[in-house]
Structure formats: C-alpha cells, structure tokens
Amino acid sequence: MCAGLVRDGIAAELSLGYQVDVKHSEKGEKLQAGEKHVLEVSLVRKGAREACYITAYEEENGRTKFTRTSQADIWNCFDLS
C-alpha cells in the first residue's frame, strides 16, 4: 500500500514526529532543547522540511523503482561542499 502512495505521487515525502527533552540552563534562566527521540516516521504529501523526498520504493515483485529522473538528483538535497 505504501509503495502505491509513493508510486502515484500521493505521498512523496517524509515527516518525523519526535519528542524533545527540555531542561533549564545552568543559571535556570532559559530552557534548552536536549536529545530528540523519534516517535514516528510518516509518509506525507508535503513534509515540513525541504528535500525530505522518498527517492525509491520496492514493488511487490521485489524490483526497486526510483522516483527521481536520475540518480544524481537524489544527492541534490545534500550540501556536499
């Protein structure tokens, strides 16, 4: 079912749901974000962050299908400099 959503372009991105540990700073004046704990990964139509694309999926027969026009497009979302 998920592969069909990706194949048909209905859900082509990812979204993370997470919990953040929050603590007070040493002086107690500010709150600081601590460690993040992933609670869920979801297929979504449009993710909150840019370039969280699903780049491939596996069909029922076990073949991998790429969702981008070329393999090089997959790396465009990373800053490789």
HELIX and SHEET records of a PDB file:
HELIX    1   1 CYS A    2  ARG A    7  1                                   6    
HELIX    2   2 GLN A   71  ILE A   74  1                                   4    
HELIX    3   3 TRP A   75  CYS A   77  5                                   3    
SHEET    1   A 2 GLU A  13  HIS A  24  0                                        
SHEET    2   A 2 LEU A  31  VAL A  44 -1                                        
SHEET    1   B 2 ALA A  56  GLU A  58  0                                        
SHEET    2   B 2 THR A  64  PHE A  66 -1                                        
END                                                                             
